[in-house]
Amino acid sequence: MESKYYEVKALQNGLATSLPSVLRNKDLIVWHSALPAKSPLGYDDQIAPLVMWAFASDKEDQEDELISLINSFQTKIGWHLDKVRNGRWRLMPNRVWAVYEKNKDSTLIDASAIVQREDPQFGVLANKEILEMARYLDESLR
């Protein structure tokens, strides 16, 4: 079976990049950030994924469709999706969000590091699941 474009990107740049690859391929977004990503130092799949994006201004009407699809995705770990003040969207595992909410002085990266220390295998599971979510969105988005 031939690999999909987002699977190739995920292998090159980290599993978290699979989701924004799908959104870019559908011409829905103009900006994104995804962690963990590969760097010259390597890639740590024990870090839970954090993905942010900004919709293209002419695609904002598709926000509701994407939110509905993400919320209907069959998940084992649970995902938190919210829109931040600058109009960008962010997606992360519920567990990372819960740690962040408890430690308001920390950043989302700090919260992800806390989760990694507590349960190194959680990030592995979350990274695999975000690739599954990318597959689901690729098949479901019109």
C-alpha positions, 0 to 999 in steps of 0.5 A: 500500500502506498503511503499518503502524503501526510504519512511521509511528512510525519516520518520526515518531520514528526507524527504531530505534523501529519494533522497540519499536513492534511489541513494544508493539503485541503487548503484550509490553513495558512499557518501551523506549528506542531510539536514534537517535530524532528530537529537536528537533535532528533525526535522524541515521540514520548512528548505529547503532540501540540498542534496549532493552526490559523485558518485561511480567511476564505476557509473560516466557514469550514471551522465548524466542519473541522471542529465537528470531525475532530470531536467525533473522532474515536479516541482512546486518550481524548483531545482538547481543541480550543480557539485562542485569542489571536484566532488561532486554534490549538489541539492537544491531549486532554491530559496535557490540558489538565496539567496546564490548567492546574499549573497556570504559571507554566506553558503548554510545553511545560505541561507536556514535559510533566506528562512525559515525566509521569508517563513516558508511554503516553506521548507515544500513544498520543503521537500514534493517535494524532496520525490516526486523526490525520487519516480520519480527517483526510478521508472525511474533509470535503 
